[in-house]
Amino acid sequence: MDCKVLVLGAGGLGCEILKNLTMMRVKEVHIVDMDTIELTNLNRQFLFRDEDINSPKATTAAQYINDRPSLSSRTKVIPYVQDLTNFPTEFFQQFQFIISGLDAIEPRRFVNKVLLQLTKESNYDICIPFIDGGTEGLKGHVKTIIPGFTACWECSLNTLPTQQNTYPMCTVANNPRTLEHIIEYVISVQTSADMDLEDEGQVDTLFQLCKERANQFNIDTKKLNVSYMLGIIKKIVPSVSCTNAMIAASCCNQMMKIYYDLMDFEKDGNFTMINGADGCFTYTFAYDRDPHCAVCSGI
Amino acid sequence: MDRYDRQLRLWGKEGQSLLDNANICVVGDESPLLQEVWKNLVLSGVSKFTWMIENTMESSLQEKDLFSCDFITEISALHPSGIRVKRKALASLKGADNSFWFQFSLIIIINCSDSKLLELFNNSDSQYFPPIITTFATGLYGYLHTYLSEPHFIIESHPDNPIPELRLDQPWKELSIYLTKFQVDKMNEFEISELPYPVLLFHCVQMAARNNYKLTSPLLRNELRRWASDTNPTGLNDPNYIEAYRFAHLAFTNEKILIRLNEMIQYGFSMDHLDDPYNRKVIALLKALGEYINREDFPIYPIMGTIPDMSSSTKNYIELKQIYQNEGQKNTKSLQKLLDKEGEEVPFEMIKLFCANLKYLNVIKPTASKLTLLFSSDDDLLRDLLAIQYNLNDIANSGAINMKAASMNSYPTASFMGGVVGQEAIKLITHQYIPLDNIFTYDGLKNETKIFRI
């Protein structure tokens, strides 16, 4: 496909998206990610190997394609290891599609805003489709945003899953009942904010503090181990290759349909949700534009 | 942290160990779909495969549609200890007996083009087969079919919204002693605010019982509000009162669950001679459960033994939680005793899981006795896909397929279907989460999927 695509994120979705774009013979793909590879990525980020741990994701993913002649002959991949909100507006202008596999909210809001501005300022000369995928465990979503035509990312901000429970401080401090309450207290009261969660020694100190406090309040510690504790502190979201594959594939099929003019922006759904926990439920619908949207209402 | 940390959070060590030990039979030649399915399985931890192919020679073919020329080697690197693949000629499948099929956790037939092959799996003389997934993808379309020769039971279905069970309408002795010892009427507003909400609900349940009238959840809510307004009006904004009002319906045992469990038990009794060892254990558990439920004058099933977090002082909450936990353990042990008679060895951990998830117990019933019944489906999209897959001229194109979209080369569609197949394989192997039952079609043009049963 004779086009240039920007992929946001080289994680679970990013690896899948990059692979799909290569198989679709997209001429050039740029990929941005500022993270490095960790052991727990390897159950789904299949462009990385054990020896790549600690290397930047974007360059390692790009190298996977660029090093293999059968793949590099199809697609040229250019990596960026940096915060994408530092790119100037002109950077985004060179792409025909932007596909996101990010989990953070702010960078996606940023890109959405930039793309809508571009469409507005160019008086619809520039209109770059923004396809956004996200997963959590066996669930996922795909949003297809055609700036100025369909609902933008901001319009559907309220569909984001609610942030993890926050507990009232009086419960955490005075009436802890669960391990979550214990861990929350240890992390917010008993330790300093610049804890290094990659440091084994510091993690162990945290763990001991949690155990002590749980025992002090007679809270069952059967479930308490380091991975459970870190899950709560880092708000870790479960992730598995199958769901990433489904969501990334849906993103890429959306792109393909736009490219080959198989999509009706007015009529077709722009929002798909998938849940594989019970059967395999999917729901596609047209998410309406918010007439009062802070980003796209003027366009 | 563990390499599999992000998925252990979905199915735990038990699920992972079933995946680690799984042995999967893959039937089909190299294709994007086969490669995608395989990739997902290896990433999830599966390492033992038997590959049934037309030609067992190592392929040196540079397939232009594959992500990597030598995908088995590339995919093998995705498993910390590599994968083992036994290649076998497709022709050797004929005449394979039970013992051959028994070694597999699952059979996956990918992009098959020979309908004769499917006839091998027609279950005419009730031969045992592990679950069989058949799948096919073309253009922007694909389907998956799960074929079961035995029921598939799910103990851990992981519902999105688990519903706690308080049994305040049928309290056991320890619970009722604990809940009444508070003497709520003599407490001041501060003490009341430290009570877990079941104490408040039980107080109202008992007041109603003394007045001899039968409660329902709306009546209990009224009762609760009247009591609080009369005796503790400042407490109306306390979190525990708000929870009591909101969760009043949880005070009552849900009769539908008993009905559902009885249906499951009946179903268990109707099954004899099952080959799958997991199934035999579940059947034994169901039979023991049948006896458990009907041994008392009023039917009651083992309690889950857990309560969710609720507003309360630490001490009160921990005590209440302990009472539920003790009863859960006691009930589990009683069930274990009844199970002894069934003559089936069931690990205690499984009995515990069974009791803790009783309300969410689920079963996917076996499919029609012939895999080839697929061809008698009247679903337009499926029929059109089968016509393309098996080159059947007698099935006319119904128009469910857009020919341009069907002839397009869409690698993402293979990847999507590979994701669904991987997910279903994991669910079937781990006996966790509920598999789809039993046909799934994907229409990438409309971004629509459908599930129906044949």
Interface residues (C-beta under 8 A of the other chain):
Chain A: E16 K19 N20 T22 M23 M24 L39 T40 L42 N43 R44 F46 R49 D50 R68 S70 L71 G137 L138 T171 N174 N175 P176 R177 T178 E180 F217 N218 I219 V226 S227 L230 G231 I236 V237 P238 S239 V240 S241 C242 T243 N244 A245 M246 A248 A249 S250 C252 N253 Q254 M256 K257 Y260 L262 D268 G269 T272 G276 A277 D278 G279 C280 T282 T284
Chain B: M1 D2 R3 Y4 D5 R6 Q7 L8 R9 L10 P32 E36 K39 N40 L43 S44 G45 Q62 D65 F67 S68 C69 A77 L78 P80 L140 S157 H158 P159 D160 E194 D309 M310 S311 S312 S313 T314 K315 Y317 I318 N402 K404 A405 M408 S410 Y411 P412 T413 S415 F416 G418 G419 V420 G422 Q423 E424 I426 Y433 I434 P435 L436 D437 F440 G444 L445 K446 N447 E448 T449 I451
